[in-house]
Amino acid sequence: MRFETLKRIVLAKPKATFTHIVWERELPVRKTFPGVTVVKRTSGTVRMGIDYNNMASVKLKRMNGELPSENAGLGKNREWIEYPYFIQGKNRCLRIYLDKKNKLSSIYFINGVRATKEQAMMYCTKAAFPSNPKKSDVLDVNVDNIISIK
């Protein structure tokens, strides 16, 4: 989706409302499978336009020591383009906020044909499917990977 189109859609929505989003990205494939493309398409209901520091889950994690007592910022070479929605780093990203009640779901495609997660794992590097993925309250989704937002 073009950035200007996405920006117009996102900024027209009231802050913190639940929104359905779909994005996809190509996963890294092992060198032993030249010519194979594996794509992961993720969809779910998320929120946008929230102040991270005001989230109840973040406050709780700060109290119990899971997070630093103060926000450490976005990190090296990353800055807000349009707070609290868009971030510029290596790529332009939309910051989305996850909710315990609304889980993300993913489907996989191998060379354009729908596949199971297990089939996709056979072709991909270990980095594509970490054994202990960290649970986060936010995700930064590359704007170029977003297919739809409603």
WOVENTA-V52082 format. One record per pair of residues at least 12 apart in sequence whose ideal C-beta (glycine too) atoms are under 8 Angstrom apart, sorted by the first residue. I is the first residue (numbers start at 0). J is the second residue. If there is no record, write none. Layout:
i,j
I,J
I,J
This chain:
i,j
0,142
0,143
0,145
0,146
0,147
0,148
2,91
2,142
5,93
5,142
5,145
5,148
6,81
6,84
6,85
8,148
9,47
9,48
9,84
9,85
9,93
9,148
10,81
10,84
12,47
12,48
13,48
14,47
14,48
14,49
14,83
15,46
15,47
15,48
15,49
16,46
16,47
16,48
17,44
17,45
17,46
17,98
17,101
18,44
18,45
18,46
18,47
18,148
18,149
19,42
19,43
19,44
19,147
19,148
19,149
20,42
20,43
20,44
20,45
20,95
20,140
20,145
20,147
20,148
20,149
21,40
21,41
21,42
21,145
21,146
21,147
21,148
22,40
22,41
22,42
22,140
22,141
22,144
22,145
22,146
23,38
23,39
23,40
23,41
23,144
23,146
24,38
24,39
24,141
24,144
25,37
25,38
26,38
26,39
26,119
26,123
26,124
26,127
27,123
27,124
27,126
27,127
28,122
28,123
28,124
29,122
29,123
29,124
32,122
35,109
35,110
35,122
36,108
36,109
36,110
36,111
37,107
37,108
37,109
37,114
37,119
37,122
37,123
37,127
38,107
38,108
39,105
39,106
39,107
39,119
39,127
40,105
40,106
40,107
40,108
40,146
41,103
41,104
41,105
42,103
42,104
42,105
43,97
43,101
43,102
43,103
43,104
44,98
44,101
45,95
45,96
45,97
45,98
45,101
45,103
45,138
46,95
46,96
46,98
47,83
47,84
47,93
47,94
47,95
47,96
48,83
48,84
49,83
49,96
50,83
51,70
51,83
51,96
51,136
51,137
52,70
54,96
54,136
56,99
56,136
57,136
60,136
73,86
73,88
74,88
76,88
76,89
85,142
86,139
88,139
90,141
90,142
90,143
91,141
91,142
91,143
92,139
92,140
92,141
92,142
93,139
93,140
93,142
93,145
94,137
94,138
94,139
95,137
95,138
95,139
95,140
96,136
96,137
97,135
97,136
97,137
97,138
107,119
109,122
116,128
